[in-house]
Amino acid sequence: MSILDTIADHQAGWSATANNLKARIDRARRAVFGFSIVGALLAAVASQWGSPAGAEASTWSNPRTWIALCGALSLAAATFFTQRLLAKEHITAWVRARAISEALKREAYKYATGVEPYDQSNRDGKLDAERQKIEQDGDDLLAHYVDDAGKGSVPRAPLSHDDYITRRVEDQIKWYRKTGAKYQYKARLLRRIEFWLALAATLITAIASVTDKHTAVYGFVFDIAALTAVLTTVAGAVLAHVEASRFDYLVTAYFSTANRLENQKPAASGDWNSFVNDCEAILETENMAWIAKWTKPKTP
C-alpha cells in the first residue's frame, strides 16, 4: 500500500467520524427546536384550559393536568438534550475530527502535486510523519473513529496541474458556493418566520388591549393575549436555532473563501509550488477560522 493510499484511508475514516458526530448534533438541535415549540404551545393551552366540575377531587381526570404535564416534559426534554447532546465537548469532538480530516487532505494534495515540502527524495517519510502528528491530536476520539469508510475524496495517485485545479480548486469553489447558498436560504427562511411571528405577537397584543381578550374557538374560551407569549417563545427558538447553526457566519466564510480561490486561479500559470501552497493556505485559513468560531465560548 502506498503512502497516499494510507493517507486516503485515514482521511476517509476521520471524515466519516466527523459526519457521524455532526449528524448527532444536528438531530439533537432539531429535537431541542421542536420540543421547545411544543412545550410552549402546550403550556399556553394548559394555562387557558378550564377546570371541570369535581376537578379538585380528581386532578388526574382534568385534561389540563395532562396537557400541562406534556408541556413540562417537552421543555424538560429540550433542556436535557441541550445539556447532554449539545454540550461543548460534543461540538469540540466533531470540530476536531473534521480538522484532522481536512489536515490530512491538505497534506495529501501537496504530496500528490509534488510541491514543498514533498518535493524531495524522503517525501514518503515526511508525509507519514506529518500524518502521525496530525492524528495524535485525535487519540481521545478513537472510540468514535469509523474504520473502512470507503475511498474518501483524497487522491491516491500523483496529480497533474490540470487535475489539481479541477479536483481541488474548482470542486472546492463549487462546494463552498453551493453550501453557502444553502445556508443563506435557510437563514433567510428562518428569519422571515421569526419576523412574521414577532409581528403577529405585536398585533395580537395591540388587539387584545382594545378589545375583549377572550374568544371562543370550537366552544373553547381562549385568552388571545396568551398567544403573545407563545409566539414570542417560538420566535426566540427560531432565532436561537439560527445562531446555534452559525448560518450567517458560514455564508460569509464560504462565499469569501470561494472568491479567494477563484482569484488565485490565474496564478496557476506561474510558480506551481507557490500556487498549490497558496491554495492550501487559503483552505487552511478558512478551516482554522471555522474551528475558532465553533469552539469559541458564547458570551453570556
Secondary structure as UniProt FT lines:
FT   HELIX           3..48
FT   TURN            53..57
FT   HELIX           59..61
FT   HELIX           63..85
FT   HELIX           88..113
FT   TURN            116..117
FT   TURN            121..122
FT   HELIX           123..136
FT   TURN            137..138
FT   HELIX           139..144
FT   HELIX           161..164
FT   HELIX           165..170
FT   HELIX           171..210
FT   STRAND          214..217
FT   TURN            218..219
FT   STRAND          220..223
FT   TURN            224..225
FT   HELIX           226..245
FT   HELIX           247..264
FT   HELIX           265..269
FT   HELIX           272..295
//
